[in-house]
Amino acid sequence: MSQACIHDASPPPGAPVRRASLESLASHRTVLLLQGPNGPFFARLARWLRQHGCRVFKVNFNAGDACFYRGGGVTAFREHPDRWPQFLRALTEANAVEAIAMFGQWRPHHRSAIELAESLDLPFYVFEEGYVRPWWITFERGEVNAGSSLRNVDPASLPDEAPPTRPAAIRFGFLRMAWWSAVYFACGLLFARRYPHYRHHKPFRWMEALFWSRALVRKIRYVFSERRLRASLLDPYGPDFFLVPLQLSGDAQLVFSSHWQGNKDFLSAVILSFARHSARSDHLVVKHHPMERGHTDYRQEIARLAEAAGVASRVHYLHDGHVPSLLKRSKGAVLVNSTVGIQALYHNVPVFVCGDAFYARRGLVASGTQDAFWSEPQMPARRAFVNYYRYILRTTQINQSFYAGGGFPATESTAARAAARSAASVRQAGADEPAGRSLSDPAGAIIAKRRSWP
């Protein structure tokens, strides 16, 4: 049997949150970009940084990177991973790099970059999917998620803040994301020989096309096959239930910031605890992650676990459903460390966290054992959460999307800084475009000239 879920939500000591913004990144004279999200987001970010007086360099690790980022200041890393720390140190020293930015912190080359940055006292910034969704992306100086400095904040000690300005409603751009991901993986496969030592955190394989095709078929099927279950769950007079939102099977949060071996290990403990300690009238709803619809299916595993625990009639498996609506109808949410926990707290729903999450603070999420949570789900402290939520928005969230249009902000301070810096930049670099080590790549020809952001 898996280890029981026991969570102590006391905040650890640590340094205060240092507010990160795109303007703070633009304050550095020279910025090095590592891997970004699939698509042209980092290319557009580089354009914006240069407009604000920064010299920008970029490392491409595979042909997918090269497909979406071309031009001056590009370096292709094709050597063995063991050579990466030395390569990176030489690159940062040769180009007087003042800051490093990346998407995600757990890719092996990003971990090495973080270690180097810390040893050199070099600021590093991490982009991630939004802690708050939709309409937001995460941008922090330092690590994100379980490593975020937000974990050092005591929500109860935060002062009352005025409500933030209503964000622009930015569309997620699912079709664009799917297309860019397909192109990225296709380039990675077609030109893999040009990067013989590279290993992606999600393997480059033609099977991905099959998985996404299957996801579309399953989505259509679930619209009809799960219609009755969705209606029952959303019915105000329907059964009481707890929601268990699953994470991606390869989610770094699940792999590196929890003790679970995977979703199956987590589900085994949750279903057994539910069977032994929940009221007989309560139900358990396992919600599949929408981005893994075509890759995995836990139906047989959930049925086996529920049958063995004697709760087959009270455990349900749902693939498609409006998560906020499900949360508002539920008695509570049980999860590893997904940002769905923040959604649940936003809707004043009790949350039990079975992993390491920055928002797992005393007064917000339930303390103690999961066994006790089924009968006594602890309500979050509303005022503390509202202040914490606004603090998260103010210090770590940017009203943007990696996969949709929209421009980066233009401010007087960055514009003035750019004007004051321009002469020095020309003297240092000899041109507006950095002259660092660059290497063209045939993969880049797959995507033609793209429209720039305003």
C-alpha positions in Angstrom: 0.0 0.0 0.0 1.2 3.5 -0.8 2.2 5.9 2.0 -0.8 7.7 3.5 -1.3 11.4 2.6 -0.2 13.4 5.6 0.2 17.2 5.1 1.6 19.8 7.5 0.8 23.2 6.1 3.1 25.2 8.3 5.1 27.8 6.3 8.9 27.4 6.1 11.2 30.3 6.8 12.8 31.9 3.7 13.5 35.0 1.7 10.6 37.3 0.7 9.1 37.1 -2.8 10.9 39.2 -5.3 8.3 40.5 -7.7 9.2 39.5 -11.3 7.9 41.2 -14.4 8.9 41.5 -18.0 10.1 44.9 -17.2 12.5 43.5 -14.5 13.9 41.1 -17.1 14.3 44.1 -19.5 16.3 45.9 -16.9 19.3 43.6 -17.6 21.6 44.7 -20.3 22.2 41.2 -21.6 19.8 38.3 -21.4 20.3 34.6 -22.3 17.2 32.6 -23.3 17.2 28.8 -23.0 14.2 26.6 -24.1 10.8 28.2 -24.3 7.3 26.9 -24.8 6.5 25.2 -28.1 6.0 28.0 -30.6 7.4 31.5 -31.2 6.8 33.0 -27.8 10.5 33.3 -27.0 11.2 34.8 -30.4 8.6 37.5 -29.7 10.0 38.0 -26.2 13.5 38.5 -27.7 12.1 41.1 -30.1 10.4 43.0 -27.3 13.6 42.9 -25.1 15.7 44.3 -28.0 13.2 47.1 -28.5 13.8 47.9 -24.8 17.6 48.1 -25.2 18.6 44.5 -24.2 21.2 42.4 -26.0 19.6 38.9 -26.3 21.2 35.5 -26.9 19.5 32.2 -27.3 20.6 28.5 -27.1 18.8 26.0 -29.3 19.0 22.4 -28.1 17.1 20.7 -31.0 15.6 21.3 -34.4 12.3 22.2 -32.8 13.9 25.1 -31.0 15.6 26.2 -34.2 12.4 26.1 -36.1 10.8 28.8 -34.0 13.8 30.8 -33.1 16.2 32.1 -35.8 18.4 35.1 -36.3 21.2 36.8 -34.5 22.6 35.7 -31.2 21.6 32.1 -31.6 23.9 29.2 -30.5 23.2 25.6 -31.2 24.3 23.2 -28.5 25.0 19.8 -30.1 27.5 18.3 -27.7 27.1 15.6 -25.0 25.1 16.8 -22.0 28.2 16.4 -19.8 29.7 19.3 -21.7 26.7 21.6 -21.1 27.8 23.3 -17.8 31.2 24.2 -19.2 29.6 25.3 -22.5 27.1 27.5 -20.7 29.7 29.1 -18.4 31.8 30.0 -21.4 28.8 31.5 -23.2 27.7 33.6 -20.3 31.2 34.9 -19.6 32.0 35.6 -23.3 28.8 37.7 -23.7 28.6 39.3 -20.3 25.2 37.7 -19.6 23.4 39.4 -16.8 20.3 37.2 -16.6 19.0 33.8 -17.8 15.4 33.0 -18.7 13.8 29.6 -19.4 10.4 27.8 -19.6 10.2 25.2 -16.9 12.9 24.4 -14.3 13.2 20.6 -14.4 14.6 19.9 -17.8 18.1 18.6 -17.2 19.9 21.5 -19.1 17.7 24.0 -17.1 18.7 22.4 -13.8 22.3 22.8 -14.7 21.8 26.4 -15.8 20.1 27.1 -12.4 23.0 25.6 -10.5 25.4 27.7 -12.5 23.4 30.8 -12.1 23.3 30.3 -8.3 27.0 29.7 -8.1 27.7 32.9 -10.1 25.0 34.9 -8.3 23.4 35.4 -11.6 19.6 36.2 -11.7 17.5 33.6 -13.4 13.8 33.8 -14.4 11.4 30.9 -15.0 8.3 31.0 -17.2 5.6 28.4 -16.4 1.9 27.8 -17.1 -0.3 30.2 -15.0 -0.9 29.5 -11.4 -4.2 31.3 -12.1 -6.1 30.3 -15.2 -7.2 31.3 -17.7 -5.6 34.6 -19.0 -2.3 34.3 -17.0 1.2 32.9 -17.3 3.6 32.5 -14.5 6.9 34.4 -14.4 9.2 34.3 -11.4 12.7 35.3 -10.5 14.0 32.0 -9.1 12.2 28.7 -9.1 8.5 28.1 -9.6 5.8 25.8 -8.3 7.0 23.9 -5.3 10.3 25.9 -5.3 8.6 29.2 -5.5 9.4 31.9 -3.0 5.6 32.2 -2.6 5.9 29.3 -0.2 7.6 31.6 2.3 4.6 33.9 2.5 2.1 33.5 5.4 -1.3 34.4 3.9 -2.7 35.4 7.3 -0.1 38.1 7.7 -0.8 39.8 4.3 -2.5 43.2 4.5 -5.8 43.7 2.7 -5.2 44.7 -1.0 -7.4 46.4 -3.4 -8.9 44.2 -6.1 -6.6 44.0 -9.2 -7.5 45.5 -12.5 -9.7 43.1 -14.5 -7.3 41.2 -16.8 -7.8 41.1 -20.6 -9.6 38.0 -21.6 -6.9 36.2 -23.6 -8.0 33.1 -25.5 -5.9 30.0 -24.7 -5.3 29.2 -28.4 -5.6 25.4 -28.1 -5.5 24.7 -31.9 -2.5 27.0 -32.3 -0.8 25.3 -29.4 -1.5 21.8 -30.9 -0.2 22.9 -34.3 3.0 24.5 -33.0 3.6 21.4 -30.9 3.1 19.1 -33.9 5.6 21.2 -35.9 8.0 21.3 -33.0 8.0 17.5 -32.6 8.1 17.0 -36.4 11.2 19.1 -36.7 12.8 17.4 -33.7 12.3 14.0 -35.5 13.3 15.0 -39.0 16.5 16.7 -38.0 17.4 14.6 -34.9 20.8 13.7 -36.4 21.9 17.3 -36.2 21.5 17.1 -32.4 22.7 13.5 -31.8 23.0 13.8 -28.0 19.7 15.6 -27.3 17.0 13.7 -25.3 13.7 15.6 -25.0 11.7 15.4 -21.7 8.9 14.1 -23.9 10.3 11.7 -26.4 10.3 12.7 -30.1 8.2 10.0 -31.8 5.7 9.7 -34.6 3.3 8.0 -32.1 2.5 11.5 -30.8 0.4 12.1 -34.0 -1.5 8.9 -33.2 -2.1 10.0 -29.6 -3.4 13.4 -30.5 -5.7 11.9 -33.2 -7.0 9.5 -30.6 -7.5 12.4 -28.2 -9.8 14.0 -30.7 -11.8 10.8 -31.3 -12.1 10.3 -27.5 -13.2 13.8 -26.9 -16.1 13.4 -29.3 -17.0 10.1 -27.8 -16.9 11.3 -24.2 -19.3 14.2 -25.0 -22.0 11.5 -25.5 -20.8 8.6 -23.3 -20.3 10.8 -20.2 -23.3 13.1 -20.7 -25.4 11.4 -18.0 -22.6 11.3 -15.4 -21.9 15.1 -16.0 -25.5 15.9 -15.6 -25.8 14.0 -12.4 -22.7 15.6 -10.9 -23.7 19.2 -11.8 -27.3 18.6 -10.6 -27.8 20.7 -7.4 -29.7 17.8 -6.0 -27.2 15.2 -7.2 -24.9 13.1 -5.0 -22.3 14.5 -2.7 -18.8 13.9 -4.1 -15.1 14.7 -3.7 -13.1 15.6 -6.8 -9.7 14.1 -7.6 -8.1 16.0 -10.5 -5.2 14.1 -12.1 -2.1 15.6 -13.4 -0.1 14.7 -16.5 1.7 11.4 -16.0 5.0 13.1 -16.7 4.2 16.4 -14.9 7.4 17.6 -13.2 5.3 18.5 -10.2 4.2 14.9 -9.8 7.6 13.5 -10.6 9.9 15.8 -8.6 7.7 17.4 -6.0 5.9 14.5 -4.5 6.7 11.0 -3.2 4.3 9.3 -5.6 5.5 7.0 -8.3 2.8 8.2 -10.6 -1.0 8.7 -10.9 -1.7 5.0 -10.3 0.2 5.0 -7.0 -1.6 8.1 -5.9 -5.0 6.7 -6.9 -4.4 3.5 -5.0 -3.9 5.4 -1.8 -6.8 7.8 -2.4 -9.4 5.2 -3.2 -8.4 3.0 -0.3 -8.6 5.9 2.1 -11.9 6.9 0.7 -13.3 3.4 1.0 -12.3 3.1 4.6 -13.2 6.6 6.0 -15.8 8.4 3.8 -19.6 8.4 4.5 -21.5 5.8 2.5 -23.5 8.5 0.8 -20.4 10.2 -0.6 -18.9 9.6 -4.1 -15.4 10.0 -5.5 -14.9 11.6 -9.0 -11.6 11.1 -10.7 -11.1 13.8 -13.3 -8.7 12.9 -16.2 -6.2 15.6 -17.4 -7.5 17.1 -20.6 -4.0 17.2 -22.2 -3.5 13.5 -21.8 -6.8 12.3 -23.2 -5.2 10.4 -26.0 -2.1 9.2 -24.1 -3.4 7.4 -21.1 -6.6 5.9 -19.8 -7.0 4.8 -16.1 -10.5 3.3 -16.5 -9.5 -0.3 -15.9 -7.1 0.6 -13.0 -9.7 2.7 -11.3 -12.3 0.0 -11.7 -10.0 -2.6 -10.3 -9.0 -0.5 -7.3 -12.6 0.5 -6.5 -13.8 -3.1 -6.8 -11.1 -4.3 -4.5 -12.0 -1.6 -1.9 -15.7 -2.4 -2.1 -16.7 1.1 -3.5 -17.2 0.3 -7.2 -20.6 2.0 -7.2 -19.3 5.2 -5.6 -16.1 5.8 -7.7 -16.5 7.5 -11.1 -14.1 8.4 -13.8 -14.7 11.6 -15.9 -12.7 12.8 -18.8 -14.5 16.0 -19.9 -16.2 18.4 -17.6 -16.1 22.1 -16.6 -13.7 22.0 -13.6 -14.9 25.2 -11.9 -18.5 23.9 -12.0 -17.4 20.5 -10.7 -15.4 22.2 -7.9 -18.4 24.3 -6.8 -20.6 21.2 -6.5 -18.0 19.1 -4.6 -17.4 18.7 -0.9 -13.7 19.0 -1.5 -10.7 18.4 -3.8 -7.9 15.9 -3.2 -4.9 16.3 -5.4 -1.1 16.0 -5.5 0.0 19.6 -6.1 -1.9 20.7 -9.2 -2.8 24.4 -9.6 -6.4 23.2 -9.6 -5.9 23.5 -5.9 -5.8 27.3 -6.3 -9.0 27.2 -8.4 -10.7 25.2 -5.6 -9.6 27.7 -3.0 -10.9 30.5 -5.2 -14.3 28.8 -5.1 -14.1 28.3 -1.3 -13.8 24.6 -1.6 -11.8 22.5 1.0 -8.5 21.2 -0.4 -6.2 18.3 0.7 -2.7 18.4 -0.9 -0.8 15.1 -1.2 2.4 16.6 -2.5 4.6 19.7 -2.2 2.7 22.8 -3.3 3.6 26.5 -2.6 0.0 27.3 -1.8 -0.2 24.6 0.9 -0.3 27.1 3.7 -1.9 26.8 7.1 -5.4 28.1 7.1 -5.8 27.6 3.3 -5.5 23.8 2.8 -6.4 21.0 5.2 -3.9 19.8 7.7 -3.6 16.4 9.2 -4.4 13.1 7.5 -6.4 12.4 4.4 -8.4 9.8 6.3 -9.8 12.6 8.5 -10.5 14.9 5.5 -13.4 12.8 4.2 -15.4 13.4 7.3 -14.1 16.8 8.3 -13.0 18.8 5.2 -11.6 22.1 6.5 -12.9 25.2 4.8 -10.2 27.7 3.7 -9.8 31.0 5.5 -11.5 33.3 3.0 -9.9 36.6 3.8 -6.4 35.1 4.0 -6.9 33.4 0.7 -8.2 36.5 -1.1 -5.2 38.5 0.1 -2.9 35.6 -0.9 -4.6 35.3 -4.3 -4.1 39.0 -5.1 -0.5 38.7 -3.9 0.1 35.8 -6.3 -1.4 37.9 -9.2 0.6 40.9 -8.3 4.0 39.2 -7.9 4.1 36.3 -10.2 1.4 36.4 -12.9 1.4 38.1 -16.3 -1.8 38.7 -18.3 -0.5 36.8 -21.3 -0.7 33.5 -23.2 2.1 31.4 -24.7 -0.2 30.3 -27.5 -2.3 33.4 -28.4 -1.7 36.8 -29.8 -1.3 40.0 -27.8 1.6 42.4 -27.3 4.1 42.8 -24.4 3.8 45.9 -22.3 5.4 49.2 -23.2 6.3 51.4 -20.2 7.9 54.8 -19.8 10.6 53.5 -17.6 11.8 50.7 -20.0 11.5 53.1 -22.9 13.6 55.7 -21.1 16.1 53.1 -20.1 16.4 51.8 -23.7 17.0 55.4 -25.0 19.7 56.0 -22.4 21.3 52.7 -23.1 21.2 52.7 -26.9 24.5 54.5 -27.4 26.4 52.3 -25.0 24.9 49.2 -26.7 26.1 50.3 -30.1 29.6 50.9 -28.8 29.7 47.6 -27.0 28.2 45.3 -29.6 28.9 47.3 -32.7 25.4 46.9 -33.9 21.8 46.8 -32.6 21.7 43.0 -33.1 24.1 41.0 -30.9 27.0 39.4 -32.7 27.4 36.3 -30.5 28.1 32.8 -31.8 25.3 31.9 -34.2 24.4 29.0 -36.4 21.7 28.6 -38.9 19.6 25.5 -39.1 17.6 24.0 -42.0 14.8 23.2 -39.7 14.0 26.9 -39.4 13.0 27.0 -43.1 9.9 25.0 -42.3 8.1 28.0 -40.8 8.1 31.1 -43.0 8.4 34.7 -41.9 5.9 35.3 -39.1 3.8 38.3 -38.1 5.4 40.1 -35.1 3.5 41.3 -32.1 2.6 45.0 -32.0 
